[in-house]
Amino acid sequence: FPFPYTPYRIQEQFMEALYGALDAGRVGIFESPTGTGKSLSLICGALSWLRDWEEKRRQEEARLLALVAGEQDGLNPQQARPGSADTAGEPDWVTAFVQRKEERDVVDRLKEERIRRRKREDRLEKIRHNVQLKYAAKRKRCEEDEAKRLLQLSKEALSQGAGEGVLDQLDLNEEELILAEYESDDEKKVVSGLEEDDDDLEEEHVPKIYYCSRTHSQLSQFVREVQKSPFRKDTRLVSLGSRQNLCVNEEVQRLGALQLINDRCMEMQKNKHEKKSDENDGKKRRVSRTVCPFYSYEQMQFLRDEVLVEVKDIEQLVSLGRETKACPYYGSRFAIPAAQLVVLPYQMLLHEPTRNAAGIKLKDQVVIIDEAHNLIDTITCIHSAEVSGSQLCCAHSQLSQYMERYRKRLKAKNLMYIKQILYLLEQFVAMLGGNVNQNPGCQAVSQTGTVLKSINDFLFQSQTDNINLFKVQRYCEKSLISRKLFGFVEQYGGPASAVKTNKENQKLAGLKNFLLTLQQGSDKGDPPMEAEHDQLRTASPLMQIEGFLSALTNANQDGRVILNRQGTVGQSSLKFLLLNPAVHFAKIVEECRAVIIAGGTMQPVADFREQLLCCAGVNPAHIVEFSCGHVIPPENILPIILCSGPSNQQLEFTYQTRDLPQMMDETGRILCNLCNVIPGGVVCFFPSYEYEKQVYGHWEKTGLVSRLAARKKIFQEPKKANHVEQVLVEYAKCIKRCSQTGGQMTGALLLSVVGGKMSEGINFSDDLGRCVIMVGMPYPNIRSPELQEKMTWLDKTMPRAAGQAPSRVLIENLCMKAVNQSIGRAIRHQKDFASILLLDHRYARPAIFNKLPQWIRERTQVKPAFGSAFAELRKVRTRILCPA
C-alpha cells in the first residue's frame, strides 16, 4: 500500500482487512484507536482498492473491445460462438444473432464511456496545465460583473421612477443587458437539452467512495490527510456541505438559521426560472424577485472542473467560489458524478431526501462512515422531531393572519392546504390539553406527565387520520410556505414574533395595527419568551413543525409519538421518536457495493451488528469485524479496576448508594491520594452534571475541596458549550505553568461529565491527561419514557443474547459506549502514556469487562484493595518524573 511513511504493523493489517472487505463487497465494522493513524489507513487502503478496481475494469474493457474487433476482422458467428441450438430450441443463427446484438450493445456502451472519460481527463488536464484558460475565465467574469452592475443601475432607475435623462444614459447598454437577462433564462434550456459540450453534467457516476463523518472540522481534517497522502495528485475529490457552510451570497448568509438559508436559496432559484413568465403577466407583484448572482451554470461548471483538478477542503472551496463568482454548494454537486472520493457530513448521506436532493447515487458504490460510535443515535436523531406548544400556537397565529391578509389573492388549492395545516395545528394543541386561540404561556395543563402513542393512535385520537400527510408535506416543500410566512412576519409581525420589524416602511402601520389587534385578541398578552426557543421561533415555527409532520409519515410500528405535558401548554411538547433506525439504513446497505463503519472506539459492537445491520437485512455471514491494538508499548498505559477505597469502603455507585456521604467521602479520598502522586492533568468523569454538582457541594462542606486545591487547581466542565473552549485553555495554561515553575501545585484537576462536551472529540494528550478517572458506571436513566419504549420494542422484536434480555443488553451497551469514549481521551499518540482508573467493582464482571476496548482490556488490572493500586500508580509517577 502506498503510504507517506513506513506504516505501523497494525496499519498494514487494517488496510489489508479493509481492502479485502471492499473487494468482497462486505459490510465491515472497523475499530482503530485514536493515535493509530486511522484516517490515513482508511485513505490508503480504500484508494488502493479503488485504483486497482478501476485498472481491472479498464483491462476488461480493452479485452472486450479487442475481442469484438477480432470478430469483425472476419470470424463469423458460428466460428466465434460454436455450439448447437440452445435450450429453447432456436436455430444457431438466431442464438448467435441475439448474442452478437448483446455484445454490440455492451461494446457501444464501453466506447461511449471511454470517450466520456477521455474527454473529461483531457479537459481536466488542460485546466491543470493551461493558466491562460483561468485568466480568460476571470476576464469573462469581470465583464459579466460590469454588465450586472449596469443592469442593476437601470433597474434602480426604473423602480425609483427616475426621469427620462437617467434612462437615456443607459440606452446604449440596454439592448445588451436585456439579452443577457434572456440568456440567463435560456441557460436552463441548454442544460435540459444537453448540448454536446455540456453532456458531462448528466454523465454516469464513476465508481467512487463516499466518506462521511460527524462534524465539519473532522471532514476538513480528513481532506488534509488526503492532501498529505501519496494519492493527493491522482484523486478527484469533492467536499460537500450544507448551504450554511458553503453559501457565498452574503445577503443569504446573514439570515443565520439553516432552514431560512435553504428556503431563501431555493426561492432565488425559483425566481430565476419564473422571472420571464412573471414579467409577461403585466402585474407588478409585491414579492421581491431577487436572483442569486452566484447561480450561473457556466461559472459553476468552471468551479466543478477546478474542484476535480486539485484536492480542496471546504474552506478552499468557499474561497474559490468567491473568487470565481460561482456557487460552491451547487458547483460541488456538479462534481459528484466524476469524483472518485466524495467527502460529506452524516446528515447528507443518512437522510434519504437530502441524499436525493444532492444527486448522490449509492448504487454499487462504497460508503465509509467514520466516527461511527454514535451511528444508531445519529440515525434516530436525524429522523426524530419535536415541537413545543408555543411553536404550534405561534405558527397557527401567524398562518391565520397570513390567510386573512391574502385570502382574496390565494388560489383555492392554496387555501385548502392552509386550512388543513391550521386544522392540524389546532388538533395537535388540543392533544396537549390547550386551545390554539389562547396564550400558550397562560394555559395551565390539567393532566401533566408523559404519554406515548403509536403513530396511528395519535392521528386517530387527534382526529387527523383523514388528512393525507404525504400531500401536506409535499405542499409545504413545493410551495415554500414556511419561507413565505417568515417573510410575512418579518415585514408585518407583531410583538409575538421574535423577528425584527421593518420600521422604515411607514405605509404598513395600519396593517401592523390590524395584525396587532388580531394577536392581542387571540393571545390576551404576549407569551413568555423562553431563551432556548428563541432560535426556533426566529426561523419561523412552521419550519420546525414541517419536520414533525414529515416524521409522522413513518411506518406505524417503527416510531412513537410522545406527548410531554408540562405546567403550561407552551412548555408542553410533541415528539416523534424513531424506534427502528435500521429501516433508514437498509436502503444504504441494499444499494451499496460495500459499507464500512469505522471508529476509534466501536466496542461493544453487538448493537451495530444486531440493531442496525441484521435488522436492515444484512446476512450475518457478510459482516466483517476488525479491531486492532494500539501503537503504544504495553507499559505506557495502566488501566485499573478499583473495587474499594482507602478506608476499604466497597465502590458501587448505584442510584441507591452513590448519594451516601461515605461514598462521596471515599471518592474524595481517592482523588486526594492520586493528586498527591500524579503530576500534570487529572480528568475525573462523573455520570451526570447533577451528581458532579452534588459531590462537589459535599466536598466543599467537608473541606476536601481546599485539600485538593492545594495540589491541583480545580476546573469544572461548564454546561454551556460556548464556555468549554475557555475552560480548556485555562486548564492547559495552568498545567504548563505548574510544570515549568515546580512547587507544591503540581497541575490541574478537571471535573467532567460523561456524555458532555469533554467526553467526545477533545484530546487530553500528554500532560493534559496523565490520569483519567471514571466515577461509577454511567447507566442511562431507565425511567426515561423514550428509553423504556425502546427497551419494550427491543424485547418484542429482538432475540435474547446469551440468556440476557435485549433491553438489558442495550442498557449495558449504552453505559460502556459512554465509558469507552471517555477513557479513550487520554492516549492520543505513540509516545503518550497515562493511567485509567475505573471506580466501581462491577467493571470486573465478565459481561462488563469484555465490553472494554481490546487494547485496554488486555492491560487492565483488577485491584480489590486501594493499597496495591496506589503502589502501581506511584510507579507511573516515577516514570513521569524520571523518564528513561
N, C-alpha and C positions, 0 to 999 in steps of 0.2 A: 504493500500500500504506500503510495506517495505520502510523505509526512514532512512538515517543516523542520523537524529534528528527529533524533532517534527515539522512537516511541517506547514507553514502558511495556513490559510484557502483558500487563492487563489491558492496555490499549490495543495491542495486537489481537488479543483474544476477543475483545469487544468488537473490533472491526471484522474479524473472521465470522463471528456469530451473526453480526448484522448483515454482512454480505450473503451469508447462507440463507437467512430468513427472507431477504428481498428476492433472492434468486428462486427460492422455492415458493414464493407467494404466500408467506405465512403472516400470522398476527403475532407480534413479539412484545414481551414485557421486559424492558432492559433497565437494569439498575447499575449506576456507576457513581460512587460517592463524589461529592464536590471536592475539587482539588486533584481529581484524577484525569483531567483533560477530556471530559465527556463531550463537549461541543466539537472539539477537533476530531475526536474519534467518530462522531456522527457524520461530520462533513466528509472526512477522507474515506470512511467505509462506504457511505451511501453514494458519493460521487464516483468512486472507483467502480461500483456496481453499474451505475448509470452509463459511464464511459464504455465499459465492456459490453453492456446490453445494446447500446447504440452501434458499436462496432459489429456485433453479431448480426444485427438487423441489416446493416449495410452489406455485409458479406452474403447474407441470404438473398437480399435484393439483387446483388450483382450476379449471383448464381442463377437465379430465376430468369433474369434478363438474358444471360448468356445461353441458357438452355433454350429459350424461345428463339433467340437469334439463330441458334444451330438448327432448330427445326425448320425455320424459314429458309435456310440455305439449301433445302432440297429434300428433307425427310418427309414422307407422307404420314398421315395419321396412324396407319397400321404399323409402320416401322417405329414410329415414336411411342406408340402405346400398344404393343402386341397383346392379343387375347381374344377370346370369343365373346359371344353375346353376354350381356350382364344378366343379373338375376331377374330383371323384369322381362327378359326375353326380347329386348330390342336388338336389331342388327348392329354389327360392329361399327358401321359408318355413322349410325345415329349417336351411339355412345361416344365415339371419337369426336363428333361434331360438338356435342354438349361439353365435353372435356376441354376442347380447344377454345370454345367460347368463354368458359370459366377462366381458363388460363389467360386469354386475351384481356378479360376484364381486370384480372389481378395485375397483369403487366401494365395495362393502361394506367391503373391507379398508382403503381410504383413509379412509372415515368412521370406522372403529374407531381407526386411527392418529391421526386428527385429534382424536378425543375423548380418547384417552390423553394426547396431547401437551398439550392444553388443561388437562386435569386436573392433569398434572404441573406445568405452568407456573403454574397458579393456586395449587397447594399451596406451591410454592417462593416465589412472590410473597408469599403470606400470611405465611410464615415470615420473609421478608426484612423485612417492614414491621410485623408484629404481635408486639411484645415480650411481650405477655401470654401468648401461646402458650408461650414459653420458660419463663416463670415457672410456668405451670401444669404443664409437664413436670417442672420442677425440684422443685415441691412433691410431685408424684406419686412422684418418685424417693425423696424423703425418707421418705414414708410406706412405700414398699416396703422401704427400708433398715431402718426400725424393725421392720417385720414379720419381715424376715430375721433381725434380731438376736434377737428373741424366739424365733423358731423354733430358732435355734442354741442358745439357752439351754435350751430344752426338750429338744433332742437330747442336750446335755451332761448334763443331769439324768438322763435315761434311761440313757445309756451308763455313767455313774458309779454307777448303782444307788442314786440318792439316795432319801431317804424320801418317804413319801406327801405330806408337807407341801409340798415344793417343787412337786410335780405339781399339787397343789390350787391353788397360787398361779397356775399357768399355765392353769388350766381355762378362765378367761374368754376367753383368746385362742386356745385350742387349736382350736376349730372353724374359726375364720377362717384360722389358719395351715395347717391340713390342706387346706382348699380352695385356698389359694394354691399349695400344693405340687402338687395335682392340676392346677391351671391351668397350671403350668409344663410338665406333660406334654402338656396339650391344645394348647399353642402350636404344636407340630409339626403337629398335625392341621389347625389353622386355615390354616397356610401351604400344606400339601399340598392342602387342599381349595380354596384360593384364594378366600377371601371377597371380596366386592365391593371393600372398601376396600384390600385387600392385593394387588390384581391387578397393581400396578406392580412387585411383586417378580419376576414372571415376564414382564415387558414385553419387547418386541422391542428389540434393540440398535440404537440410533440410529447414523447414520453418525459415525464417530469416528476420531481419530488416536491410535495407541499410540506414545508416545515412550519409548525406553529408553536408559539409559546404564549405565556400568560400576559406579560407586560411589554410595553413599548421599549423599555430600556433593555430587557432581555433579548428582544429581536435585534436591536441595534448592536448589542454585544455579539450576537451570533454572526451578523453580517461582517463585523470587524474581524472575527475569527476566519471567515471565508476569505477576506482580503489578505490575511496573513498566510493562508494555506497555499499549497502548490497548484490549486485549481483556480486561483483568482483570475488568470488571464483567459482561461478556456471555458468559463461557466457563464451562461446567460442567466443572471439573477434579477428578480424583481421583488421589491418590498411593497407590500400592500398595507394600508392602514385606514383608519376612519377619516371622514371629512375633517373632523376636529384636528387631526394631526397633519393632514395633507392639504387642506384648503389654503390657497394663497390670495384669495379675494378678501381684503381687509374688512370691507363692509359686512360680509357674511361672518367672518371670524369674530367680529365684535358682538355677535348675538350670544356667544358663550356656550349656551346649553346645546348638547349634541343634537337633540331632536329638532331644535329650531334651525340649526345649521343644515341638517339634512333636508328639512322641508323647504327652506329658502332656496337651497341649491336646485332642488327638483322643480320648484316654481319658476326659477330663472330659465331652466332648460325648456320648460313648457312654454314660457313666454317667447323664447327664441323661435320655436316651431309654429306658434299660433299668431305671431306678430302680424304677418301678412294678412291673414284672414280677418283679424280684428280691424285692421286699417280699412279693409273693404266694407266693413259693416256700416261705416259712416257715423256710428255712435261714439261719442267720447266717453270712455269708461273712467270711473273714479280710481280703479285699481292701477297701481304703477306697473308698467310693462318693462321693467329693468331686465336686461340680459347680462350674462356674465361675460366680461371681456376675455377671460382665460379659456372659455369653452370654444376653442377653434380646432376643427379636425386636423387641419394642416399642421398647426403647431404641436398638437398632441401626438401626431404621427412622428414628428421630428423628435419630441421628447421620448416617445416609445423607443426609437432607434438608439438614442443616446443612453437610455437605461440599459438596453441589451448589450451595448458595446463594452461597458465597464461596470463592475460591481459597485453599487451605491447603496448607502443606508438611507433611512427616511429623511434625515436632516439634509443630506446631499441632494436627495430627490426634490425636496421643497426649494432649496437654493436654485436648482436647475429650472424648476417651474417658474420661479420669479424672474430668472434671467431670460428664459425663452418665451415668457408671457403665455405659458401653456399650463393647463390644469394637471397637477401631479396625480390627483385622485383618479381621473379618467384616463390620463396618459399611461399610468402604470397598469391599468386594467387592459389596455390595448396590447400590452407587452406579454400578457399571460400565455396566449397560445404558443409563442415561440420560445418562452423561457424554459430553462431546464430546472431551475430551483426557484420556487415561489415561497417567500417568507411572509407570514401573515399572523394576525392575532387569533386567539381561540375562537372568539365570537364569530368571526368571518367564516370559519371552517365548520364549526359545530352547529350553527343555526342555519337551517336549510334555506329559508327565504333570503337571508343575507348572502349565502353562498351562491344562489342562483342569480341574484342581482349583480354580483361581482363578476359573473361569467366564469365561475370556477367549475370545471368539469372533472369529476373524480374517476370516471370510467377508466379502468386499467392503469391508474396512476398509483404512486406511492405516497403515503401520508406518514409523517413523523410528528408525533405530539410530544413536545419536551416539557419539562417541569410538570409532569402529569400526575403528581401525587394527589392532587385535588380534583382529578378529572371528573369523577362522579358528581361531586358537589358543584363543579362548574357547569356541567350539563343541566343539572337540576335548577341552578340559579338562573341560567340563561332562559330556561323555558318556564320559570315561575314568575308571578307578578302580584303586586299588592297595591291596593288603592284605599285611601282613608275616606271617612265620611265627609271630611272637609272638602276633599277634592271632588267627590261626587256632587255635593251641593253646589260648589263653586262652578263646576262645569255646567250643571243644569241651569244655574242663574245666567251664566254668560251666553249659553246656547239659546235660551229663551229670548234674551234681549236681541241677540243676532237675528233670530227669526222674526221678531216684531219689527225690527228696523227694515229688513229686506223682504218681507213677506210678499209684496207685490211684484218684486223682481225675480223671485225664485221660481224655477220651473216646478211642476207638480211632483216630479220624481225626487227632486232635492227636498221639497217639503215633507214628502212621505218618509224619507230616510231620517231627516232631522227629528220628526215626530217619534220615530221608532227609537232613536238614541235617547231622546228625552224620556220616553216611557221606561226604557231600560234603567236609566239613572234613577228615576223615581222609585222603581221597584227594588233596586239594589239598596237604596237608602231605607226603604220600608223594612227590608230584611235585617237591617241594623237596628230597627226599632225607632226610626225617625221619620220626619216629614220633610220632604225636599224643599218646601216653600218657607221653612223657618230656619233661623240661625242655628247651624250645627253645633256651635260652641255653647249655646244656651239650652240645648235639648238634652235633658238627662236620660240615660238609658235605664229602663226599669230592671231588665234581667242581664246583669253583667256576667262575663265568663266567655269561654271559647267553645264553639260548636263546630264539628267537622261534618261535611256533607259530600256525597258523591256529586259529580257534575250534573247528572240527570235530576237528582233530588233537588239540588239548588235551583236549577232552571224551572222545575215543576212548582216548587214552593214559592218562588218569586213570580210565578205566573208569566214567565218569559219564554217558555218552551215552544210557543207558537211563532217566535221570531227566528228567521234564518240568520244566525250569527255569521255564517260564512259570507253571506251577501252584505251584511252591515260592515264586516271587516274589510271586504273588498272596496265598498263605497268610501270608507274612511281613507284607505290607501290612495285610491284614484282621484278623489275629489280634493284631497289635501285640506279637509275641513278643519283639522286642528290648527293648521298654519293660518287659514283664513280667520279663524276665531281669535287666534293670538293677535293678528294684525288689527282686528276689530277692537279688542280690549285695549291694545296698546294705544290706539288712536282715541277711543271714546270712553275708556274704562273709568269706572267709579272707584271709590276708596277701597272696595273689597278685593280689587285685583292688585297683585304685587308687582305691577308693571308701571314704569314711569309714564305719566300722562304727557301728551304733546300739548304744551301750553301755548305754543306760538299761534295756533290756529284759533283765532277768537270766534270765527263763524260757527264753531261747533259747540259753543257754550250752551245754546238752547237744547241741543240733543243730549249733551252731558247731563244737564239738569233733569231731563226726562229719564235718562238711564239711572240717575241717582235716586229719583223718587221710586223707580221700579225696585232698585236694590234695597232701599230702606223699607219699602212695603213688604218685601219678601223676607228680609233678614232681621228686621227690628233691631238694627245696630250692627256695628262691624264685628265680624267673627275674630276671635283672638288669633294672633299670628304666631304659630309655633315655629321656632327657628329652623327646626330640621325640615319643615315643609316648604320653606321659602323658595328653595331652588326648584322644587317640583311645580309650585304654583307659577313661578316666573316662566317656566317652559310650557304654560297652559296645561291645566289639569286634564283636559281631554286627551292629550298625548299619552299620559300615564294610563288612562282608562282604556285606550285602544289596545295597549299591551295586555290588559286583563281580559278584554273581550276575545282577543286572539288566543289566549291561554285556554279559554272555555271551549274552544273548538277541538281540544284534545279528546281522545277516546275516553269514555266514561271510567273504565277500570284503571286507567293509568295516572289519574290525578284526583285530588280532593280540593274542595273549597272550604277555607277556614274562615268562619265568622268570628271575629275577635271584638266582642262588645265591651267597651271600657266606660268610664264615667259619663262622657258625653258622646253624642253621635259623631262629632268632629274628631274625637280621639279614637273612635272605633274604626275597624278596617275590615276589608275583604281581601283574602289572599288565596291565590291558586298555588297549590303545592304539587309538583310533579313527583310521582312515586316511582315511576319506571323510566329512568334515563336511557335504558337500552333501546327503547323504541326510536329514539332520535339518533342513536349511534349506529343502529342496524343498517341504515341506508349507506353510511360511510363504509362499513366493512363489506357490505354486499358489492358495492361498485368498485372498490379499490383492488389493485393487484396485491398490495401488501400494506399493513398498518403496523407502525412501531410506536409503542407507548413507552416513553423513557423518562427517567428522573434520577435525582441524586439519592432519594430515599423512597423506594416503592413498597417496602415492607409495611404491613402484610399484604401480599399480592392476591389473597383469596377473593377480596372484594372485586378487583378488576376482572378476575377470571370468571367468577360466578354471577355477580350482579350485572356486570356490563357485557362481557364477551359471550358467555354461554346464553344469557337471556336475549342477546342480539342475534342468536342463531349460528354462532361460530362453533365449528366442530372442535371439541377439546384436543383432538389429535393435531389440529392445525395451530395450536397455541405454543409458542416458543418462549421459554423463560430463561433469562440470562442475568446473573448477578456477579459482579466482580469485586475483589477485595480492594484495599486501599494501597496507595503507593508509599505510605509512611512505614517505617520499621515498627515491629510489634511493640518495642519499648516506648514508643512516642505517644502511646495512648494508655490511660489507666481507667477503665470503666469498673466501677464498684457498685454492687447492690448492697446497701446498708440496711440490716434488719433491726438494729436497736441503737439508741443514742448513748452518750457518755454516762448517763445515770441508769443504763440498762432498760429504759422505757422502750417497749416494742413499738416500732414505727409502722403504724397502719392508719393512713389518713382517709378513713371512710367519712361519709356525711355525718355519722353519729359521733365519731371520736375526734375529728380534726379540730372542733371548736373547744375541746377541753384545754384548760390552762396548761396542764402538764405537757400536752403535745406541742403547744406553741412555744413553751419554755425549752423543751428538748431541741426543737428546730433551731432556736436561737443559740443554744449552747454549741450545737454542731457548727453553725456558721462562725461563731466566735473562735472556736478552735481552728477552723480552716483558714480564717482570715489572718490568724497568727503565723501560719506556716507557708501560705501560698502568696507569693508576691504577684504584682500585676493586677489584672482584672479578674473578678469572680462574678459570674452571671447566675442568678438564682431564679428559677421559674416556678411560679405558683399556678394552681389550677384555674384561678379566676381573679379579676380585679377586686371583687368584694372580699375574697379570702386574703389577698395580699394586704388590703387596707385594714382588715380586722387584725391580722397578725402584727402588722407594723404598729397599730394603735396599742396592742397589748405589750409589745416590746418597749414602747415609749413609757408606759406606766411602770414597768419593772426596771427601767434604767438600762436595758440591754442595748438600746439604740446608741446611747452615749459610749458604751464599751466597744461596740462595733465601729463607731465613727472615729475612735482613737487610732484604729489600724487602717480603715478604709473609708474613703468618702462615699456616702450612700447616695445613690441616684434611684429614682423610681420611674418606671415606664409611664408616660402620660397617656391618658385616654384619647386625647385629640391627636389625629395623625400628623397635623402640621407642626406639632411641637416635638415630634420624635427626633428629627434631624438635629435640633438644637441640643437635646439631652445627650445624644450620641457624641456630638462634637465635644461637649464639656467633659463627658466620661473619658474620651480618648486623651484629651488635653491633660486631665488630672493624672492618668496612668503614666503618660510620658514625663510629666513634671516630677512625679514621685521617683521614677526610675533614674532620673538624672540627679536629683538632689539628695536622695537617700533619706535617712531619718526614720522616725517612728511610723509615719504614714507610708504604707507600702503599696498603695494603689487605690482601686475603687471597687465598690460592690454595687452591682446593678440588679435591682429587684424587678423582674419582668413577669409577663403573663403568657401562659400557653395559648396559642391562637391569636396573640396580639401582634402588633407590627414587628416586634423584635424576634419573634419565634420563626419568622419566614423571611427569606430574601435579604437578611442582614448578616454580614460576616463578622464573627468575633475571632479573627485570626490573631496569631502570635500573642502579645501581651494583653490584648483586649479580652481574651477568654482563656486563661490558664486553667480555670476550673468551671465546669457547668454543673449546676445542682438542680435536680428535679424534685420538688416537694410533693410527695404523694402521687396518685395516679389521676390524671385529668379526665375522668369519665364525663361524658356529656350529661346534661340534665335530663334524666329519663322521665321527668314529669312534664316535659315539653309536649304539647299535643301533636306537633308535627312529627317529633321523633317516635312518639307512641304509635301514630298511624303508620309510619314507615315500618316499625317493628311488626305490627299486626300484618301488614301487607307481605313482608318477607316470610313470616311464619306460614302464611297461607300459600305462597307461591314457590318458595324455595325448599329443597330437601334438607334434612338435618345433616350437619357435618360432624363426624366423629362423636356422635351422640349428643352434640350441643344444638340447641335451637338456633336458627339463623339470626333471630333478634339478639340473642346473647353474643353471638359471634360479631354482629355489627357493632355492638357497644364496645367490645374489647378492641376491635379493629380501629374504631374512631379514636379511642384513647391512645393506642400505640402509634397510630399515624402521627398524632399530635406530639407525642413524646419523641419519636424518631426525628421529626422536623426540628424540634427544639435542640436536642442534644447534638445534632449534626452541624450546628452553627460553629463549633469550636475548631475542628480540624479543617483547614482550608487549602493547604498545600503540602508538598512532600516533606519539608523540614519543620512543619508545625508540630507542636506537642501540647497535650492537655490531659486533665483528669476529668472524669464524668462520674457524678455521684447520684444514684437513684435512691431516694429516701422512702422506702416502703418495702416491707418483707414480701409483699405479693408479687414483686417483679421476679422473684426466684421461682415462682410456679412455672412448670414446663410450658403450659399453654401460652403464658405471657412472655416468658423468656425467649421462646422460639420466634416471637414476632419482632425482636430487635434486629437491626441490620446485621448481616452475616459478619462484616468486618469488625463490628463492635462486639457481637455475641461471642466470637472466637476468643476474645481477650478479656472478657468480663470475669471478675472475681466476686463471689458471694461471701460477704463478711457478716457472720451472726453478731459479732460484738464490735463496738466502736474502736477499741484499742488497736486491734490488728489493722483495721482500715486506716487509722491515723498514722501508724508506722509506715504503711505503703505511701501515703501522701507526703510524709516527711522526706522520703527518698526522691520524690519528684522535685521538692524544694531544693534539695542538694543538687539535683541535675540542672535546675534553672540557674542557681547561683554559681555553680562550678561546672560550666559546660566543658565537654571534652575538647 
